[in-house]
Amino acid sequence: NAGVTQTPKFQVLKTGQSMTLQCAQDMNHEYMSWYRQDPGMGLRLIHYSVGAGITDQGEVPNGYNVSRSTTEDFPLRLLSAAPSQTSVYFCASSQGLAGRNEQFFGPGTRLTVL
Amino acid sequence: AQTVTQSQPEMSVQEAETVTLSCTYDTSESDYYLFWYKQPPSRQMILVIRQEAYKQQNATENRFSVNFQKAAKSFSLKISDSQLGDAAMYFCAYRENNDMRFGAGTRLTVKP
């Protein structure tokens, strides 16, 4: 199993550009989520999904869109990038809700918005 | 909203010694889970240990153990016999259903 994969590993955008961060998992996990990690702030939840066709907002959803058309994929879209979105982005998945199920993280995407 | 606080931005320990990382959290829930994650320079988030709030017994995983004080909302991580490979950022995290919150992290340095 590849686990949770993310592409790209690095990305530089100009203000106003759009892009999609890709996330895929091959563990048939129901729950997938996106976090951003900023210096000195730990990880913060952006959006999550509890299954195909179901998404919801986390702590910091503004400026990001998500969709979940398949169990495996959970892309994160930046519609109009802003410098405040410069961060490291992590995708994660787990089997079902609740903390009893271990959450597996992808390797992260470092995004810089100029 | 739930918050997680790690009051030690940096800690250091001598190889083979023991170190304790602190974490406090704020919640009004009674059923939740607590975690410690390790993040080495590779950026990969690695689960170190997990504690279920309804269990009074402290979790242990080899050299890693926790001191879970539910009433005090405290969840500290003890690393025994520290090794050079333990050097990393350590994050405390809280999860209740879909909500997961992380602390700001503690950078652990291990001195040979």
HADDOCK unambig.tbl for C-alpha pairs under 7 A between the chains (distance, minus, plus):
assign (segid A and resid 40 and name CA) (segid B and resid 104 and name CA) 5.40 0.50 0.50
assign (segid A and resid 41 and name CA) (segid B and resid 104 and name CA) 4.51 0.50 0.50
assign (segid A and resid 42 and name CA) (segid B and resid 102 and name CA) 5.67 0.50 0.50
assign (segid A and resid 42 and name CA) (segid B and resid 103 and name CA) 5.54 0.50 0.50
assign (segid A and resid 42 and name CA) (segid B and resid 104 and name CA) 4.16 0.50 0.50
assign (segid A and resid 42 and name CA) (segid B and resid 105 and name CA) 6.09 0.50 0.50
assign (segid A and resid 43 and name CA) (segid B and resid 102 and name CA) 5.64 0.50 0.50
assign (segid A and resid 44 and name CA) (segid B and resid 101 and name CA) 6.61 0.50 0.50
assign (segid A and resid 44 and name CA) (segid B and resid 102 and name CA) 6.89 0.50 0.50
assign (segid A and resid 45 and name CA) (segid B and resid 100 and name CA) 6.89 0.50 0.50
assign (segid A and resid 97 and name CA) (segid B and resid 97 and name CA) 5.86 0.50 0.50
assign (segid A and resid 97 and name CA) (segid B and resid 98 and name CA) 6.55 0.50 0.50
assign (segid A and resid 98 and name CA) (segid B and resid 95 and name CA) 6.95 0.50 0.50
assign (segid A and resid 98 and name CA) (segid B and resid 96 and name CA) 6.20 0.50 0.50
assign (segid A and resid 98 and name CA) (segid B and resid 97 and name CA) 4.55 0.50 0.50
assign (segid A and resid 98 and name CA) (segid B and resid 98 and name CA) 6.83 0.50 0.50
assign (segid A and resid 99 and name CA) (segid B and resid 33 and name CA) 5.24 0.50 0.50
assign (segid A and resid 99 and name CA) (segid B and resid 95 and name CA) 5.81 0.50 0.50
assign (segid A and resid 99 and name CA) (segid B and resid 96 and name CA) 6.90 0.50 0.50
assign (segid A and resid 105 and name CA) (segid B and resid 45 and name CA) 6.04 0.50 0.50
assign (segid A and resid 107 and name CA) (segid B and resid 43 and name CA) 6.56 0.50 0.50
assign (segid A and resid 107 and name CA) (segid B and resid 44 and name CA) 5.27 0.50 0.50
